[in-house]
Every structure is written in structure tokens, then in C-alpha cells.
Amino acid sequence: FSPQLCDSVTQENNARKMIEVLEKDNLFLIPLDDERGWFRYHQLFADLLKFMLDQTYPGLSKDLHRKASAWYEKQGMIADALDHAMAAEDVELITRLISENVLALVEYSELSIILQRMHLIPFEQRQSKPWLNIAYAWVLAYAGQIDRAADILSEAEANLSSISFEESSRFSGHLKVVRGYIAWVIGHQAEALALTQAADALLPKNEIAVRAMNLVTMGNTLNQYSPDLKAVEILEQAVLLAKQAAKPHLFMLAASGLAYALIILGQLNKAFEICEEAIVNGNHFKQISGQALYSMSVIYAELSRIHYEWGNRIEAIQNARKGTILAKRWAQTDALVMCMLNEINALIALNEMEEAYSL
């Protein structure tokens, strides 16, 4: 908790002073940063306080969790907002947060955790909310559960009664974006290209984040089997849109796609510069948020590839392993495979055959 969060939840303006008293009296308070902006209680003491609250004011905790969720959402801390919505057992709030913020959630959270949250939402609730199923399909696709993601998209398409006529074109665009990503992942390049191009024509101009994601898939599709100058142009557009959307996760995906396109064109120095910019941005994000940006794994994958091409085998392995650590935390299958393959190639070049074979 922070003083600002406490003031918002309690509707008071005395949290800072109270926290200072609690610290002075050594009441199980643990500061989480050097600036003493965030704190937590010892877990057992926190459990005791929650028990006392429920005994003294039955039912109040759910309302407090809703207020905390609202505060976190306002700060853009969507994963924390969702945690409090879950604690409040507010299915409508959970549904809205996931539907509206799926790309932010996969940015900040481990995919396995999001999947657990999605599983808690009743089937009937998802069935009546096609937008929620779009979000669910994204998470499943990122986690490598491709067949399940495709089934969920079909389920969403079969239950469009709640989608207005005005929304139908936008919804169709979103469907094609996810299906395009799935087609690219499983190697159906012609289908992926057709879907992403159709989605690009359907998505409204203000859907900046989703348009960026769609262009990343389109560019990666063009690059899959041979260098393509058109892919570079498309991925440069994706990078600009990702910056405009202020979504670090999308920027990492777009920058890594652009770096890969340049690598296979032989423009290693330019690709390296893009990766370096992404690393600076990722480190800045961690500094201001206190959270690791798991999608940086794809940037480390490209840095590994660049160092391999330059003959720097040790640096190639080091970057691949950095990416693997992040990708495992994220549980994003594609990023994990890329990092592992790059490490394998570098190990083979060093004649470390046993370790390469094991990996």
C-alpha cells in the first residue's frame, strides 16, 4: 500500500502521518523502496487485520477492494486493479478490466496468472460477453494454447447478440488480428497476411495499440521465409504506433520485429541500435514502475542473434539467457523458443554439443 492509495480507499487525508506512527512503533511495517512510498505488513499481521475488519464490519472489505481497484486503474496499474476486483468478487468489474486492458495485462503479468483469473470467470459470463472472449483468446495464444484460442474465437463469433451494429466492424477487426497472429505462429503465412490486411482495413484509427500489434504480425509474416523491404516499412510504422500508444510491451514486440527484419537484410548495426533503444526504454520502465518488463525477452533474443552474426558467441549466449529468464516468467511460448534457439546456435558454434543437445 501507499499513502495515496490509503487516502483514496479510506476517503481520508491522514495516511502519511499514520504510516509514520506505525513505522515509529515498529508495527510489522516493511518499506518496499528507498523513498518510502510503498509499504507492506508482515503477512501474518496483514491476515490478522483482514480478519478483524471482517469481524468488525462484515461485507465492508469488498467495497474497499472496489475502491482500491478504481485507484489502481486510474494509475494505469491494471494487474493490481484486477487483483482487487478479484478480491471484491465483482464479476462485472473483472470482466470490464480484462476486456478493455488485455494488452496491458500481458505486458505486466505472467500469462499463467492471467489464465488462472480467466478460468475463474463463469462460462455463462464469458459467453454473453464476446469482447471478454477476444481477451481470453489473446492470452491463450500468447501462452501457446493455439487450438484453445481458436475455439474461444469461434465461441465469441457465435455469440454476437450483445454487439451493436456500430461495433460489429471493430469487433470483426479484433477477431482478425488474433486469428492473424495465430496463423503466423503456426506457419500459415498466406492466411496470416490476408487476415492482418483485412484487420488493418477494419480497425478504427483510434485503436492505436491493436493496430500496432496487427502491423507487427503483418511485418513478421512477410519476413518469415525471406528478407522483405516492405516488412521493414510496416514494422517501422508499428514502432511509431507503439510509441504513440505508450505501451512498452508493444514497443518491445515491434522493435524486435524490426530488428529481425534488419538482421536478415544484413543491417546489423542499425538492428543493434534499435535493440539498444529498447533496452534503455525497458530499464526506464522498470525504474519507474518497480516491475520487470517480461517482453524485453524478445529484444534479448535479437541481441543474441546480432552478437552471433558478429562472432561474439559468449555475448550471444549471455543475451539469450537473459531473454530466457524473462520469457519463462512471462510464459510467452514464442519468445522462449526464440531465446533458446539462439543459445543453441551459439553453443554449437563453440562446440558445446552436449549442452546444445540438452537445451
N, C-alpha and C positions, 0 to 999 in steps of 0.2 A: 504494500500500500504506500501511497504518497500523501502528503498533506493536502494537495489539490483534490485527489480522489476522495479522501475522507470528508473534506468540506462539502464536496458535491453530493455524497451519499447521505450525510447527516443533515444537510441544509444549514450547517453552522459555519462559523468562520474562526474556529479556535484550534484546528488540528495541529498546526505547527507548535503552538505552546504546549498542547497536551503531549505531543510526541517528545518534546524536550523534557517534560516532567517524567515521562515513562523511562526515557534513557537515563536520567539522573538517578531514578530509583531502581535502576537495573532490573526492570520488569520484562525479562526474556526478549528484549528487543534487539534485532540484528540488522545493522545498516548494510545496504546492498551496494552502495557506491561511495566514493570518497567525498562527494558533495553532500552526502546525507539527504538525498532527495527521495530515495526509496528504502523501505524497511520491510521486514517480516518478523513475525513472532516465531519462537520455537514451536514446532509442530504440535507437541502435546499441549502447550499452553493455548495455542490457537484453537485446538479441538475443544478445550475446556470452555473458552469464551463463546464458541459457537453453541455449545450445549447449554450454557447459561442463558444465552439470547433466546434460544428456542423454548426454554422452560419459562422465562420471564415474559416474553412477547411471542406467543405461538403464531406462526404464519408471517411474521414481520420480515424474516430473513429473505423470503422470495422477493418482496418489494425492494429491499436493499440491493439484492443482486441485480434486479432490473435497472436500478439507478446506476449501479457500478457499470453495467453493460453499456448504458447510454453514454456514460463519461468516456469509457474506453473507445467506443465507436467514434465519438467526436474527435478523439486524439488520433484516429486512424489506426489504433491498435486492435485490429479486428479479431485476432486469435483470442486475446484476453476478453474482448466483448462477448465472444461466443462462449468462452468458459463460464462467464457469469450468467449468460442466457440459459446454458445447460443447468447450472445450479438453481436457477429460478424455475426450471421445468416449464419454460414458456415456449411451447412448440411453434407458435406463430412467429415469435421473435427469432428463434433458432432458424426457422425456415427463411425468413427475410435476410438475416445476416449471411447465411450461406449462399442464397440465390444471388444477392447483389455483390458479393465480395469474394467469389470463388478464387479469382486470380490472386487476390491479396492473401487469402488463406494458404494457398500452396506456396506463396512467397515466404511466409513467416513460420509455417508449421511443418511438422513431419507429416507426410502423407498418411502414414498408418494411423496417426492420432485423428486426422480429419475423417478417415474412413470409419473409425470407431464411432465418431459423433454422428456420421451419416446413418450408420446402422441403427442408431437409437431412434431415428425418426420413423414413425409408423408407416407401413407401406401405403395405407389409405391416404396419409398426408402427402406423401410424395406423388401418388397417382393423381391427386387433384391439383398439383402444382407443377406443371411442365417445366417451369424455369428452374425449380429445385432439381429436377432430374438432369437438366443440362449441366448444372454444377456438379452433380454426383458423377456424371459421365466423365467430366474433365478430370476429377480426382482419380477415378478408376483407370483412365487412360494413362495419366502420368505415372501411376503405380504399376503399370504394365498389365493390368487386368483388361485386356483388349476386348475379348469376347463379351465380358460382363458389361463393359462400357457401351458396346454396340447394342446390346439388349436393352439397356436403360434408355438409350436414344430412341429406339423403336417404341418403347413404352411411352416416352414423352410425346412422340409424334401421334400416338394413338389416343391421347387424352388432351385434346386441344380446346375443349369446351370453354375453359377459363381464359383463353387467349382471344383478345379482341381483334377485330378485322384490322385495325390500325397497327396492331402489334405483330400481325402474322408475318409480314415481310422480315421484320427484325428477328423474330424467332427463327424463321427459316434460315436466315443468315448465320445465326449462332449454331444451329444444328449442323450446317455445312462446315463451319470452322472446326468443330470437334471431329466430324467424320473425315474431314481432310487430314487432320492430324493423325487419326487412326490409320488411314490409308497410307500415309507416308511411313509411319512406323513399321507397318507390315510389308512395305516394299511395293505397294500398288501405285506406282508413280503417276501414271496417266490419270487414274481416278483421283488421286490427291490433287493434281494440278487443276483438273476440271472443277472439283469441289471448292478449292480455295479461290479460284477465279470467280465462280458463281457467288461465293460468300462475299467477296470484295464488292460486287455489284449490289448486293442486298443490304449490307451493313450501313447504318446511318453514319454521317461524318463525325458525330459527337461520340461514337463508340470507339474512342481512340485506342484503349488498351486491347480490345478484342481485334480491332483492325491490325494492330501491330503484331499480335500473336498469329493472325492469319497470314500476314506477309512473311513472317519468319518461316512458317511451314511451306509457303509457296516458294520462297528462295531456296530453302533446304531441298525441296523436291527437285527443282531444276538442277541443283548441284549434285544430286545423289550419285550419278554414274560418270559424269564428265564435267570439266570446268565450263562455266556458263557466265558470260559477261552480263547478261540480263539479270541473273541471280544476284550479282553484286549490287546492281542498281536497286533491285527490290529490297534487299537486306539493308541497304543504306537508308531507304525510306522507313523500314521497320525500326531502325536505331533512332531515327529522328522522332517517330511517333512514340516510342518507348520513353524517350527523354521528356517529350511533351506530356505524356501521361503520368510522369513522375513515379513510375513503377520499377524499382530496382531489379526485380525478378525478370521482368520483360526485357529490360535493358541487357541483362546478362545473356538471355537467350538470343536476342537479336545480335549483340556484339559477337557472341561465339559463332553464330551462323555466318556473319560477315567475315570473321577471321578465317573460318574454314574455307570460305569461297576464295579468299585471297591466297591462302596457303596452296590450294590446288592450282592456282594460277601462277604460283611461284613468287608472289609478292610477300615474302616472309617478313621483311622489315615493317611494312605497313600493317600486316596482321599483328605483329608484336606490339606495335603502338596502340592498336585498338584494345588488345588484351590488357596492356598496362593501364590504360584509362579505366577499364572495367574494374581492375583490382583496386585502384585508388578509390573509385566510387563505392565499391563493396566494403572497403575498410572504413570509409567515412560513414556508411550506413551503420556498421557495427559500433562505431564510436558514439554515434548519437542515439542509437536505439538499445545498445547493450545486447543485441541479438546477432548471431552469425547468419549470414545470407547463404543458405544452402545452395542456391542456384549458381553461386560462384564456381561450383564444381565444373560446369561446362567451360568456363574460362580457363581453369587449370588444365582441362583436357586439351584445349587448343595450344596453350603454352607448352605443354608436354610435346605435342606434335611439332611445334616450331623448333624447340631445342633438339628434338630427334633429327630433324632435317638439317640443322646446323652442325650435327655431330656431337652435341653436348648430351651424351647418354645419361650421365648421372643427374643432370638438371631435369632431363626428360622424366626420369623415374621419380624424382622428388616432387615435381609438379603433378604428375599422375596420381601419386599417393595422397597429396593434399586434396585433390579433387575427389578421390575415392572416399576419404573420410567424410567430406561434406555430402557426397551423393548417398552414402549409406545412412546418414542421419536424415536426409531428405526422403529417401526411399524412392527416388525417381529412377526408374529402370534404365532409360536411355542414357542418362548422364553417367550412371555407374558403369555401364558396358563400355562407353567411350573411354573413360579413365583407365579401366582395366586393360583394354586392348592396347592403349598407348604404352602402358607399363610393360606389357608382354613384349611388344616390339622392341622396346629399349633393352629389356633383359636379354632377348635373343641376340641383339647387336653386341652385347657384352659377353656373349657365350654363356650366360647363366641359364642353361637349358632346363635344368631340373626345376628351378623356381618358376621359370616361364611356363613350363608344362603344368605345374601345380596350379598356377593362377588361371 
